[in-house]
Amino acid sequence: VHNTDTKDFTFTGSFHTYFACEDINDVAVGGLEGLTVLDRLADKEDTVTSDVTIAGPVDSVYYDV
């Protein structure tokens, strides 16, 4: 992002990674313990306490990764 104005502004971005898998029930993401997560579907913040698994639709934001 290149700011062409003289005024500062705030900018955030995110990366989206997509992986093909045979069975979603075999997938778990580790290493996120202690992070704050926003479940955007439930509009609820929580702290990750274990591996993240997928059991249905997901739209989550993990802070400070």
mmCIF file as Biopython writes it, N, C-alpha, C and O atoms, coordinates in Angstrom:
data_model
#
loop_
_atom_site.group_PDB
_atom_site.id
_atom_site.type_symbol
_atom_site.label_atom_id
_atom_site.label_alt_id
_atom_site.label_comp_id
_atom_site.label_asym_id
_atom_site.label_entity_id
_atom_site.label_seq_id
_atom_site.pdbx_PDB_ins_code
_atom_site.Cartn_x
_atom_site.Cartn_y
_atom_site.Cartn_z
_atom_site.occupancy
_atom_site.B_iso_or_equiv
_atom_site.auth_seq_id
_atom_site.auth_asym_id
_atom_site.pdbx_PDB_model_num
ATOM 1   N N  . VAL A ? 1  ? 0.854   -1.169  0.000  1.0 0.0 1  A 1 
ATOM 2   C CA . VAL A ? 1  ? 0.000   0.000   0.000  1.0 0.0 1  A 1 
ATOM 3   C C  . VAL A ? 1  ? 0.894   1.224   0.000  1.0 0.0 1  A 1 
ATOM 4   O O  . VAL A ? 1  ? 1.833   1.329   0.789  1.0 0.0 1  A 1 
ATOM 5   N N  . HIS A ? 2  ? 0.595   2.119   -0.872 1.0 0.0 2  A 1 
ATOM 6   C CA . HIS A ? 2  ? 1.365   3.362   -0.966 1.0 0.0 2  A 1 
ATOM 7   C C  . HIS A ? 2  ? 0.429   4.536   -0.723 1.0 0.0 2  A 1 
ATOM 8   O O  . HIS A ? 2  ? -0.543  4.725   -1.455 1.0 0.0 2  A 1 
ATOM 9   N N  . ASN A ? 3  ? 0.722   5.320   0.299  1.0 0.0 3  A 1 
ATOM 10  C CA . ASN A ? 3  ? -0.078  6.489   0.651  1.0 0.0 3  A 1 
ATOM 11  C C  . ASN A ? 3  ? 0.383   7.665   -0.190 1.0 0.0 3  A 1 
ATOM 12  O O  . ASN A ? 3  ? 1.514   8.127   -0.039 1.0 0.0 3  A 1 
ATOM 13  N N  . THR A ? 4  ? -0.472  8.155   -1.070 1.0 0.0 4  A 1 
ATOM 14  C CA . THR A ? 4  ? -0.123  9.307   -1.915 1.0 0.0 4  A 1 
ATOM 15  C C  . THR A ? 4  ? -0.590  10.628  -1.315 1.0 0.0 4  A 1 
ATOM 16  O O  . THR A ? 4  ? -0.390  11.682  -1.918 1.0 0.0 4  A 1 
ATOM 17  N N  . ASP A ? 5  ? -1.206  10.586  -0.141 1.0 0.0 5  A 1 
ATOM 18  C CA . ASP A ? 5  ? -1.687  11.786  0.546  1.0 0.0 5  A 1 
ATOM 19  C C  . ASP A ? 5  ? -0.643  12.225  1.567  1.0 0.0 5  A 1 
ATOM 20  O O  . ASP A ? 5  ? 0.322   11.503  1.817  1.0 0.0 5  A 1 
ATOM 21  N N  . THR A ? 6  ? -0.828  13.387  2.148  1.0 0.0 6  A 1 
ATOM 22  C CA . THR A ? 6  ? 0.072   13.870  3.202  1.0 0.0 6  A 1 
ATOM 23  C C  . THR A ? 6  ? -0.413  13.462  4.584  1.0 0.0 6  A 1 
ATOM 24  O O  . THR A ? 6  ? 0.307   13.620  5.570  1.0 0.0 6  A 1 
ATOM 25  N N  . LYS A ? 7  ? -1.647  12.931  4.662  1.0 0.0 7  A 1 
ATOM 26  C CA . LYS A ? 7  ? -2.219  12.511  5.938  1.0 0.0 7  A 1 
ATOM 27  C C  . LYS A ? 7  ? -1.975  11.014  6.151  1.0 0.0 7  A 1 
ATOM 28  O O  . LYS A ? 7  ? -2.091  10.220  5.218  1.0 0.0 7  A 1 
ATOM 29  N N  . ASP A ? 8  ? -1.635  10.638  7.396  1.0 0.0 8  A 1 
ATOM 30  C CA . ASP A ? 8  ? -1.490  9.235   7.742  1.0 0.0 8  A 1 
ATOM 31  C C  . ASP A ? 8  ? -2.847  8.538   7.706  1.0 0.0 8  A 1 
ATOM 32  O O  . ASP A ? 8  ? -3.884  9.169   7.911  1.0 0.0 8  A 1 
ATOM 33  N N  . PHE A ? 9  ? -2.830  7.244   7.447  1.0 0.0 9  A 1 
ATOM 34  C CA . PHE A ? 9  ? -4.040  6.455   7.536  1.0 0.0 9  A 1 
ATOM 35  C C  . PHE A ? 9  ? -3.687  5.054   8.017  1.0 0.0 9  A 1 
ATOM 36  O O  . PHE A ? 9  ? -2.540  4.620   7.914  1.0 0.0 9  A 1 
ATOM 37  N N  . THR A ? 10 ? -4.680  4.357   8.541  1.0 0.0 10 A 1 
ATOM 38  C CA . THR A ? 10 ? -4.491  3.003   9.046  1.0 0.0 10 A 1 
ATOM 39  C C  . THR A ? 10 ? -4.857  2.008   7.962  1.0 0.0 10 A 1 
ATOM 40  O O  . THR A ? 10 ? -5.853  2.174   7.258  1.0 0.0 10 A 1 
ATOM 41  N N  . PHE A ? 11 ? -4.040  0.973   7.838  1.0 0.0 11 A 1 
ATOM 42  C CA . PHE A ? 11 ? -4.305  -0.070  6.858  1.0 0.0 11 A 1 
ATOM 43  C C  . PHE A ? 11 ? -4.030  -1.429  7.485  1.0 0.0 11 A 1 
ATOM 44  O O  . PHE A ? 11 ? -3.022  -1.606  8.170  1.0 0.0 11 A 1 
ATOM 45  N N  . THR A ? 12 ? -4.906  -2.371  7.259  1.0 0.0 12 A 1 
ATOM 46  C CA . THR A ? 12 ? -4.658  -3.743  7.695  1.0 0.0 12 A 1 
ATOM 47  C C  . THR A ? 12 ? -4.874  -4.662  6.501  1.0 0.0 12 A 1 
ATOM 48  O O  . THR A ? 12 ? -5.540  -4.299  5.531  1.0 0.0 12 A 1 
ATOM 49  N N  . GLY A ? 13 ? -4.312  -5.833  6.587  1.0 0.0 13 A 1 
ATOM 50  C CA . GLY A ? 13 ? -4.475  -6.809  5.514  1.0 0.0 13 A 1 
ATOM 51  C C  . GLY A ? 13 ? -4.461  -8.206  6.094  1.0 0.0 13 A 1 
ATOM 52  O O  . GLY A ? 13 ? -4.144  -8.405  7.267  1.0 0.0 13 A 1 
ATOM 53  N N  . SER A ? 14 ? -4.805  -9.163  5.268  1.0 0.0 14 A 1 
ATOM 54  C CA . SER A ? 14 ? -4.787  -10.546 5.725  1.0 0.0 14 A 1 
ATOM 55  C C  . SER A ? 14 ? -4.414  -11.454 4.562  1.0 0.0 14 A 1 
ATOM 56  O O  . SER A ? 14 ? -4.576  -11.104 3.393  1.0 0.0 14 A 1 
ATOM 57  N N  . PHE A ? 15 ? -3.914  -12.620 4.916  1.0 0.0 15 A 1 
ATOM 58  C CA . PHE A ? 15 ? -3.573  -13.628 3.938  1.0 0.0 15 A 1 
ATOM 59  C C  . PHE A ? 15 ? -4.578  -14.765 4.048  1.0 0.0 15 A 1 
ATOM 60  O O  . PHE A ? 15 ? -4.978  -15.146 5.149  1.0 0.0 15 A 1 
ATOM 61  N N  . HIS A ? 16 ? -4.974  -15.291 2.934  1.0 0.0 16 A 1 
ATOM 62  C CA . HIS A ? 16 ? -5.903  -16.420 2.914  1.0 0.0 16 A 1 
ATOM 63  C C  . HIS A ? 16 ? -5.198  -17.588 2.229  1.0 0.0 16 A 1 
ATOM 64  O O  . HIS A ? 16 ? -4.744  -17.473 1.091  1.0 0.0 16 A 1 
ATOM 65  N N  . THR A ? 17 ? -5.115  -18.684 2.921  1.0 0.0 17 A 1 
ATOM 66  C CA . THR A ? 17 ? -4.489  -19.883 2.379  1.0 0.0 17 A 1 
ATOM 67  C C  . THR A ? 17 ? -5.533  -20.972 2.251  1.0 0.0 17 A 1 
ATOM 68  O O  . THR A ? 17 ? -6.326  -21.206 3.163  1.0 0.0 17 A 1 
ATOM 69  N N  . TYR A ? 18 ? -5.522  -21.625 1.122  1.0 0.0 18 A 1 
ATOM 70  C CA . TYR A ? 18 ? -6.473  -22.700 0.875  1.0 0.0 18 A 1 
ATOM 71  C C  . TYR A ? 18 ? -5.701  -23.984 0.601  1.0 0.0 18 A 1 
ATOM 72  O O  . TYR A ? 18 ? -4.776  -23.999 -0.211 1.0 0.0 18 A 1 
ATOM 73  N N  . PHE A ? 19 ? -6.081  -25.055 1.277  1.0 0.0 19 A 1 
ATOM 74  C CA . PHE A ? 19 ? -5.440  -26.350 1.110  1.0 0.0 19 A 1 
ATOM 75  C C  . PHE A ? 19 ? -6.497  -27.375 0.699  1.0 0.0 19 A 1 
ATOM 76  O O  . PHE A ? 19 ? -7.611  -27.380 1.222  1.0 0.0 19 A 1 
ATOM 77  N N  . ALA A ? 20 ? -6.130  -28.237 -0.239 1.0 0.0 20 A 1 
ATOM 78  C CA . ALA A ? 20 ? -7.017  -29.355 -0.589 1.0 0.0 20 A 1 
ATOM 79  C C  . ALA A ? 20 ? -6.760  -30.483 0.401  1.0 0.0 20 A 1 
ATOM 80  O O  . ALA A ? 20 ? -5.614  -30.733 0.774  1.0 0.0 20 A 1 
ATOM 81  N N  . CYS A ? 21 ? -7.810  -31.159 0.824  1.0 0.0 21 A 1 
ATOM 82  C CA . CYS A ? 21 ? -7.654  -32.294 1.724  1.0 0.0 21 A 1 
ATOM 83  C C  . CYS A ? 21 ? -8.709  -33.338 1.388  1.0 0.0 21 A 1 
ATOM 84  O O  . CYS A ? 21 ? -9.786  -33.016 0.886  1.0 0.0 21 A 1 
ATOM 85  N N  . GLU A ? 22 ? -8.385  -34.575 1.671  1.0 0.0 22 A 1 
ATOM 86  C CA . GLU A ? 22 ? -9.312  -35.673 1.403  1.0 0.0 22 A 1 
ATOM 87  C C  . GLU A ? 22 ? -10.496 -35.656 2.375  1.0 0.0 22 A 1 
ATOM 88  O O  . GLU A ? 22 ? -11.642 -35.836 1.965  1.0 0.0 22 A 1 
ATOM 89  N N  . ASP A ? 23 ? -10.214 -35.440 3.660  1.0 0.0 23 A 1 
ATOM 90  C CA . ASP A ? 23 ? -11.254 -35.509 4.688  1.0 0.0 23 A 1 
ATOM 91  C C  . ASP A ? 23 ? -10.995 -34.428 5.726  1.0 0.0 23 A 1 
ATOM 92  O O  . ASP A ? 23 ? -9.992  -34.477 6.438  1.0 0.0 23 A 1 
ATOM 93  N N  . ILE A ? 24 ? -11.889 -33.456 5.816  1.0 0.0 24 A 1 
ATOM 94  C CA . ILE A ? 24 ? -11.721 -32.340 6.743  1.0 0.0 24 A 1 
ATOM 95  C C  . ILE A ? 24 ? -11.624 -32.811 8.187  1.0 0.0 24 A 1 
ATOM 96  O O  . ILE A ? 24 ? -11.041 -32.126 9.027  1.0 0.0 24 A 1 
ATOM 97  N N  . ASN A ? 25 ? -12.186 -33.965 8.477  1.0 0.0 25 A 1 
ATOM 98  C CA . ASN A ? 25 ? -12.120 -34.496 9.846  1.0 0.0 25 A 1 
ATOM 99  C C  . ASN A ? 25 ? -10.717 -34.919 10.242 1.0 0.0 25 A 1 
ATOM 100 O O  . ASN A ? 25 ? -10.451 -35.125 11.426 1.0 0.0 25 A 1 
ATOM 101 N N  . ASP A ? 26 ? -9.810  -35.053 9.276  1.0 0.0 26 A 1 
ATOM 102 C CA . ASP A ? 26 ? -8.418  -35.419 9.556  1.0 0.0 26 A 1 
ATOM 103 C C  . ASP A ? 26 ? -7.516  -34.200 9.720  1.0 0.0 26 A 1 
ATOM 104 O O  . ASP A ? 26 ? -6.313  -34.346 9.933  1.0 0.0 26 A 1 
ATOM 105 N N  . VAL A ? 27 ? -8.086  -32.999 9.624  1.0 0.0 27 A 1 
ATOM 106 C CA . VAL A ? 27 ? -7.294  -31.768 9.634  1.0 0.0 27 A 1 
ATOM 107 C C  . VAL A ? 27 ? -7.343  -31.105 11.007 1.0 0.0 27 A 1 
ATOM 108 O O  . VAL A ? 27 ? -8.407  -30.989 11.615 1.0 0.0 27 A 1 
ATOM 109 N N  . ALA A ? 28 ? -6.167  -30.668 11.491 1.0 0.0 28 A 1 
ATOM 110 C CA . ALA A ? 28 ? -6.064  -29.867 12.716 1.0 0.0 28 A 1 
ATOM 111 C C  . ALA A ? 28 ? -4.907  -28.891 12.530 1.0 0.0 28 A 1 
ATOM 112 O O  . ALA A ? 28 ? -3.880  -29.238 11.948 1.0 0.0 28 A 1 
ATOM 113 N N  . VAL A ? 29 ? -5.077  -27.683 13.022 1.0 0.0 29 A 1 
ATOM 114 C CA . VAL A ? 29 ? -4.035  -26.655 12.955 1.0 0.0 29 A 1 
ATOM 115 C C  . VAL A ? 29 ? -3.552  -26.401 14.373 1.0 0.0 29 A 1 
ATOM 116 O O  . VAL A ? 29 ? -4.340  -26.053 15.253 1.0 0.0 29 A 1 
ATOM 117 N N  . GLY A ? 30 ? -2.258  -26.576 14.593 1.0 0.0 30 A 1 
ATOM 118 C CA . GLY A ? 30 ? -1.681  -26.370 15.913 1.0 0.0 30 A 1 
ATOM 119 C C  . GLY A ? 30 ? -0.832  -25.123 15.977 1.0 0.0 30 A 1 
ATOM 120 O O  . GLY A ? 30 ? -0.587  -24.473 14.961 1.0 0.0 30 A 1 
ATOM 121 N N  . GLY A ? 31 ? -0.388  -24.796 17.158 1.0 0.0 31 A 1 
ATOM 122 C CA . GLY A ? 31 ? 0.515   -23.664 17.344 1.0 0.0 31 A 1 
ATOM 123 C C  . GLY A ? 31 ? -0.169  -22.332 17.556 1.0 0.0 31 A 1 
ATOM 124 O O  . GLY A ? 31 ? 0.499   -21.298 17.590 1.0 0.0 31 A 1 
ATOM 125 N N  . LEU A ? 32 ? -1.475  -22.328 17.698 1.0 0.0 32 A 1 
ATOM 126 C CA . LEU A ? 32 ? -2.208  -21.067 17.890 1.0 0.0 32 A 1 
ATOM 127 C C  . LEU A ? 32 ? -2.655  -20.857 19.332 1.0 0.0 32 A 1 
ATOM 128 O O  . LEU A ? 32 ? -3.322  -19.869 19.638 1.0 0.0 32 A 1 
ATOM 129 N N  . GLU A ? 33 ? -2.292  -21.779 20.214 1.0 0.0 33 A 1 
ATOM 130 C CA . GLU A ? 33 ? -2.715  -21.692 21.609 1.0 0.0 33 A 1 
ATOM 131 C C  . GLU A ? 33 ? -2.319  -20.351 22.223 1.0 0.0 33 A 1 
ATOM 132 O O  . GLU A ? 33 ? -1.197  -19.879 22.039 1.0 0.0 33 A 1 
ATOM 133 N N  . GLY A ? 34 ? -3.244  -19.754 22.946 1.0 0.0 34 A 1 
ATOM 134 C CA . GLY A ? 34 ? -3.003  -18.478 23.617 1.0 0.0 34 A 1 
ATOM 135 C C  . GLY A ? 34 ? -3.398  -17.261 22.799 1.0 0.0 34 A 1 
ATOM 136 O O  . GLY A ? 34 ? -3.471  -16.155 23.334 1.0 0.0 34 A 1 
ATOM 137 N N  . LEU A ? 35 ? -3.655  -17.450 21.504 1.0 0.0 35 A 1 
ATOM 138 C CA . LEU A ? 35 ? -4.053  -16.315 20.669 1.0 0.0 35 A 1 
ATOM 139 C C  . LEU A ? 35 ? -5.525  -15.987 20.874 1.0 0.0 35 A 1 
ATOM 140 O O  . LEU A ? 35 ? -6.327  -16.860 21.209 1.0 0.0 35 A 1 
ATOM 141 N N  . THR A ? 36 ? -5.869  -14.733 20.670 1.0 0.0 36 A 1 
ATOM 142 C CA . THR A ? 36 ? -7.263  -14.319 20.663 1.0 0.0 36 A 1 
ATOM 143 C C  . THR A ? 36 ? -7.820  -14.584 19.266 1.0 0.0 36 A 1 
ATOM 144 O O  . THR A ? 36 ? -7.184  -14.268 18.261 1.0 0.0 36 A 1 
ATOM 145 N N  . VAL A ? 37 ? -9.014  -15.167 19.219 1.0 0.0 37 A 1 
ATOM 146 C CA . VAL A ? 37 ? -9.680  -15.460 17.952 1.0 0.0 37 A 1 
ATOM 147 C C  . VAL A ? 37 ? -11.066 -14.825 17.963 1.0 0.0 37 A 1 
ATOM 148 O O  . VAL A ? 37 ? -11.777 -14.867 18.967 1.0 0.0 37 A 1 
ATOM 149 N N  . LEU A ? 38 ? -11.433 -14.240 16.839 1.0 0.0 38 A 1 
ATOM 150 C CA . LEU A ? 38 ? -12.781 -13.710 16.651 1.0 0.0 38 A 1 
ATOM 151 C C  . LEU A ? 38 ? -13.516 -14.639 15.709 1.0 0.0 38 A 1 
ATOM 152 O O  . LEU A ? 38 ? -13.134 -14.788 14.549 1.0 0.0 38 A 1 
ATOM 153 N N  . ASP A ? 39 ? -14.579 -15.269 16.211 1.0 0.0 39 A 1 
ATOM 154 C CA . ASP A ? 39 ? -15.471 -16.059 15.374 1.0 0.0 39 A 1 
ATOM 155 C C  . ASP A ? 39 ? -16.469 -15.070 14.781 1.0 0.0 39 A 1 
ATOM 156 O O  . ASP A ? 39 ? -17.383 -14.612 15.467 1.0 0.0 39 A 1 
ATOM 157 N N  . ARG A ? 40 ? -16.290 -14.746 13.506 1.0 0.0 40 A 1 
ATOM 158 C CA . ARG A ? 40 ? -17.127 -13.716 12.890 1.0 0.0 40 A 1 
ATOM 159 C C  . ARG A ? 40 ? -18.553 -14.196 12.635 1.0 0.0 40 A 1 
ATOM 160 O O  . ARG A ? 40 ? -19.463 -13.376 12.510 1.0 0.0 40 A 1 
ATOM 161 N N  . LEU A ? 41 ? -18.761 -15.497 12.556 1.0 0.0 41 A 1 
ATOM 162 C CA . LEU A ? 41 ? -20.123 -16.006 12.357 1.0 0.0 41 A 1 
ATOM 163 C C  . LEU A ? 41 ? -20.940 -15.881 13.641 1.0 0.0 41 A 1 
ATOM 164 O O  . LEU A ? 41 ? -22.137 -15.595 13.591 1.0 0.0 41 A 1 
ATOM 165 N N  . ALA A ? 42 ? -20.299 -16.092 14.786 1.0 0.0 42 A 1 
ATOM 166 C CA . ALA A ? 42 ? -20.979 -15.987 16.083 1.0 0.0 42 A 1 
ATOM 167 C C  . ALA A ? 42 ? -20.787 -14.611 16.711 1.0 0.0 42 A 1 
ATOM 168 O O  . ALA A ? 42 ? -21.405 -14.306 17.732 1.0 0.0 42 A 1 
ATOM 169 N N  . ASP A ? 43 ? -19.929 -13.770 16.107 1.0 0.0 43 A 1 
ATOM 170 C CA . ASP A ? 43 ? -19.581 -12.455 16.649 1.0 0.0 43 A 1 
ATOM 171 C C  . ASP A ? 43 ? -19.133 -12.587 18.099 1.0 0.0 43 A 1 
ATOM 172 O O  . ASP A ? 43 ? -19.653 -11.918 18.993 1.0 0.0 43 A 1 
ATOM 173 N N  . LYS A ? 44 ? -18.134 -13.485 18.317 1.0 0.0 44 A 1 
ATOM 174 C CA . LYS A ? 44 ? -17.662 -13.781 19.671 1.0 0.0 44 A 1 
ATOM 175 C C  . LYS A ? 44 ? -16.140 -13.940 19.674 1.0 0.0 44 A 1 
ATOM 176 O O  . LYS A ? 44 ? -15.582 -14.621 18.814 1.0 0.0 44 A 1 
ATOM 177 N N  . GLU A ? 45 ? -15.474 -13.314 20.639 1.0 0.0 45 A 1 
ATOM 178 C CA . GLU A ? 45 ? -14.029 -13.482 20.831 1.0 0.0 45 A 1 
ATOM 179 C C  . GLU A ? 45 ? -13.772 -14.544 21.884 1.0 0.0 45 A 1 
ATOM 180 O O  . GLU A ? 45 ? -14.557 -14.725 22.814 1.0 0.0 45 A 1 
ATOM 181 N N  . ASP A ? 46 ? -12.643 -15.249 21.718 1.0 0.0 46 A 1 
ATOM 182 C CA . ASP A ? 46 ? -12.263 -16.292 22.658 1.0 0.0 46 A 1 
ATOM 183 C C  . ASP A ? 46 ? -10.749 -16.435 22.595 1.0 0.0 46 A 1 
ATOM 184 O O  . ASP A ? 46 ? -10.089 -15.767 21.799 1.0 0.0 46 A 1 
ATOM 185 N N  . THR A ? 47 ? -10.204 -17.305 23.432 1.0 0.0 47 A 1 
ATOM 186 C CA . THR A ? 47 ? -8.781  -17.621 23.418 1.0 0.0 47 A 1 
ATOM 187 C C  . THR A ? 47 ? -8.609  -19.057 22.943 1.0 0.0 47 A 1 
ATOM 188 O O  . THR A ? 47 ? -9.309  -19.957 23.407 1.0 0.0 47 A 1 
ATOM 189 N N  . VAL A ? 48 ? -7.683  -19.270 22.023 1.0 0.0 48 A 1 
ATOM 190 C CA . VAL A ? 48 ? -7.419  -20.620 21.517 1.0 0.0 48 A 1 
ATOM 191 C C  . VAL A ? 48 ? -6.729  -21.411 22.619 1.0 0.0 48 A 1 
ATOM 192 O O  . VAL A ? 48 ? -5.738  -20.957 23.190 1.0 0.0 48 A 1 
ATOM 193 N N  . THR A ? 49 ? -7.258  -22.600 22.917 1.0 0.0 49 A 1 
ATOM 194 C CA . THR A ? 49 ? -6.703  -23.433 23.989 1.0 0.0 49 A 1 
ATOM 195 C C  . THR A ? 49 ? -6.172  -24.773 23.495 1.0 0.0 49 A 1 
ATOM 196 O O  . THR A ? 49 ? -5.521  -25.493 24.252 1.0 0.0 49 A 1 
ATOM 197 N N  . SER A ? 50 ? -6.440  -25.120 22.233 1.0 0.0 50 A 1 
ATOM 198 C CA . SER A ? 50 ? -5.984  -26.406 21.693 1.0 0.0 50 A 1 
ATOM 199 C C  . SER A ? 50 ? -5.915  -26.313 20.173 1.0 0.0 50 A 1 
ATOM 200 O O  . SER A ? 50 ? -6.168  -25.253 19.601 1.0 0.0 50 A 1 
ATOM 201 N N  . ASP A ? 51 ? -5.573  -27.425 19.518 1.0 0.0 51 A 1 
ATOM 202 C CA . ASP A ? 51 ? -5.557  -27.443 18.059 1.0 0.0 51 A 1 
ATOM 203 C C  . ASP A ? 51 ? -6.910  -26.991 17.517 1.0 0.0 51 A 1 
ATOM 204 O O  . ASP A ? 51 ? -7.951  -27.264 18.114 1.0 0.0 51 A 1 
ATOM 205 N N  . VAL A ? 52 ? -6.884  -26.300 16.386 1.0 0.0 52 A 1 
ATOM 206 C CA . VAL A ? 52 ? -8.108  -25.826 15.749 1.0 0.0 52 A 1 
ATOM 207 C C  . VAL A ? 52 ? -8.568  -26.875 14.740 1.0 0.0 52 A 1 
ATOM 208 O O  . VAL A ? 52 ? -7.794  -27.305 13.884 1.0 0.0 52 A 1 
ATOM 209 N N  . THR A ? 53 ? -9.823  -27.280 14.847 1.0 0.0 53 A 1 
ATOM 210 C CA . THR A ? 53 ? -10.412 -28.228 13.906 1.0 0.0 53 A 1 
ATOM 211 C C  . THR A ? 53 ? -11.625 -27.587 13.242 1.0 0.0 53 A 1 
ATOM 212 O O  . THR A ? 53 ? -12.142 -26.576 13.716 1.0 0.0 53 A 1 
ATOM 213 N N  . ILE A ? 54 ? -12.067 -28.180 12.154 1.0 0.0 54 A 1 
ATOM 214 C CA . ILE A ? 54 ? -13.174 -27.631 11.381 1.0 0.0 54 A 1 
ATOM 215 C C  . ILE A ? 54 ? -14.364 -28.577 11.490 1.0 0.0 54 A 1 
ATOM 216 O O  . ILE A ? 54 ? -14.268 -29.750 11.130 1.0 0.0 54 A 1 
ATOM 217 N N  . ALA A ? 55 ? -15.493 -28.055 11.992 1.0 0.0 55 A 1 
ATOM 218 C CA . ALA A ? 55 ? -16.690 -28.882 12.136 1.0 0.0 55 A 1 
ATOM 219 C C  . ALA A ? 55 ? -17.870 -28.310 11.357 1.0 0.0 55 A 1 
ATOM 220 O O  . ALA A ? 55 ? -18.969 -28.862 11.412 1.0 0.0 55 A 1 
ATOM 221 N N  . GLY A ? 56 ? -17.658 -27.220 10.637 1.0 0.0 56 A 1 
ATOM 222 C CA . GLY A ? 56 ? -18.736 -26.580 9.890  1.0 0.0 56 A 1 
ATOM 223 C C  . GLY A ? 56 ? -18.214 -25.307 9.259  1.0 0.0 56 A 1 
ATOM 224 O O  . GLY A ? 56 ? -17.000 -25.124 9.166  1.0 0.0 56 A 1 
ATOM 225 N N  . PRO A ? 57 ? -19.099 -24.417 8.820  1.0 0.0 57 A 1 
ATOM 226 C CA . PRO A ? 57 ? -18.658 -23.144 8.229  1.0 0.0 57 A 1 
ATOM 227 C C  . PRO A ? 57 ? -17.775 -22.360 9.197  1.0 0.0 57 A 1 
ATOM 228 O O  . PRO A ? 57 ? -18.038 -22.323 10.399 1.0 0.0 57 A 1 
ATOM 229 N N  . VAL A ? 58 ? -16.714 -21.728 8.655  1.0 0.0 58 A 1 
ATOM 230 C CA . VAL A ? 58 ? -15.737 -21.004 9.473  1.0 0.0 58 A 1 
ATOM 231 C C  . VAL A ? 58 ? -15.456 -19.640 8.858  1.0 0.0 58 A 1 
ATOM 232 O O  . VAL A ? 58 ? -15.242 -19.526 7.651  1.0 0.0 58 A 1 
ATOM 233 N N  . ASP A ? 59 ? -15.457 -18.618 9.685  1.0 0.0 59 A 1 
ATOM 234 C CA . ASP A ? 59 ? -14.996 -17.280 9.309  1.0 0.0 59 A 1 
ATOM 235 C C  . ASP A ? 59 ? -14.384 -16.691 10.572 1.0 0.0 59 A 1 
ATOM 236 O O  . ASP A ? 59 ? -15.061 -16.017 11.348 1.0 0.0 59 A 1 
ATOM 237 N N  . SER A ? 60 ? -13.094 -16.953 10.768 1.0 0.0 60 A 1 
ATOM 238 C CA . SER A ? 60 ? -12.418 -16.568 12.009 1.0 0.0 60 A 1 
ATOM 239 C C  . SER A ? 60 ? -11.207 -15.698 11.729 1.0 0.0 60 A 1 
ATOM 240 O O  . SER A ? 60 ? -10.559 -15.818 10.690 1.0 0.0 60 A 1 
ATOM 241 N N  . VAL A ? 61 ? -10.915 -14.816 12.683 1.0 0.0 61 A 1 
ATOM 242 C CA . VAL A ? 61 ? -9.736  -13.953 12.637 1.0 0.0 61 A 1 
ATOM 243 C C  . VAL A ? 61 ? -8.889  -14.273 13.858 1.0 0.0 61 A 1 
ATOM 244 O O  . VAL A ? 61 ? -9.383  -14.247 14.986 1.0 0.0 61 A 1 
ATOM 245 N N  . TYR A ? 62 ? -7.607  -14.576 13.633 1.0 0.0 62 A 1 
ATOM 246 C CA . TYR A ? 62 ? -6.659  -14.856 14.718 1.0 0.0 62 A 1 
ATOM 247 C C  . TYR A ? 62 ? -5.747  -13.652 14.840 1.0 0.0 62 A 1 
ATOM 248 O O  . TYR A ? 62 ? -5.084  -13.267 13.877 1.0 0.0 62 A 1 
ATOM 249 N N  . TYR A ? 63 ? -5.711  -13.052 16.032 1.0 0.0 63 A 1 
ATOM 250 C CA . TYR A ? 63 ? -4.939  -11.829 16.258 1.0 0.0 63 A 1 
ATOM 251 C C  . TYR A ? 63 ? -3.503  -12.141 16.651 1.0 0.0 63 A 1 
ATOM 252 O O  . TYR A ? 63 ? -3.226  -13.141 17.313 1.0 0.0 63 A 1 
ATOM 253 N N  . ASP A ? 64 ? -2.588  -11.260 16.229 1.0 0.0 64 A 1 
ATOM 254 C CA . ASP A ? 64 ? -1.176  -11.294 16.636 1.0 0.0 64 A 1 
ATOM 255 C C  . ASP A ? 64 ? -0.460  -12.571 16.214 1.0 0.0 64 A 1 
ATOM 256 O O  . ASP A ? 64 ? 0.386   -13.084 16.945 1.0 0.0 64 A 1 
ATOM 257 N N  . VAL A ? 65 ? -0.798  -13.079 15.039 1.0 0.0 65 A 1 
ATOM 258 C CA . VAL A ? 65 ? -0.140  -14.281 14.532 1.0 0.0 65 A 1 
ATOM 259 C C  . VAL A ? 65 ? 1.205   -13.891 13.973 1.0 0.0 65 A 1 
ATOM 260 O O  . VAL A ? 65 ? 1.944   -14.747 13.486 1.0 0.0 65 A 1 
#
